Amino acid sequence: MRIDKFLNSVNITKRRSIAQDMLANKVVEINGVVVKPSKNVDVGDIITINYLESSKKYEVLLLPATKSTPKSEQHKYVKEL
């Protein structure tokens, strides 16, 4: 699954366009490497989002099969580190 779709489907970002904008501004990394929106995510990857004041890290636990998942089930797909 593409990183921009993944961030949106597991509710890390509210809209896919926000995820694409973050990727265009090079604030998203997978395993320490800045990535483009077309980069595929695999189970076990560490996603880092660098905000202005801080950064958040997530470990990919499971790839969603559907386009969107309920926010209450986010813990099944990612774990915040």
Phi, psi and omega in degrees: 000139179295148182298321181294321177290322181297312181302322180284317186290334178260014173066030171282322172242153182285325181225153180296327179296327176293317178298318179295322178294318178297319179293322179295328179271008173059044177253000180248131179235147170240121182053039175084004181242128177295134187237164176264166181300336183275356181295133179276145179258139176237158176299133180099347178293150175252118179260127177244130175245118183264104175275175181299315185262339185206184174220153178237143178241140178229140173257132180281120181260326185202144176267129181290146179270342182250168182293325179221152179233151177296144180300330180293343180255012181301326182297341178284335187256325180223151176236125178283132182260000000 
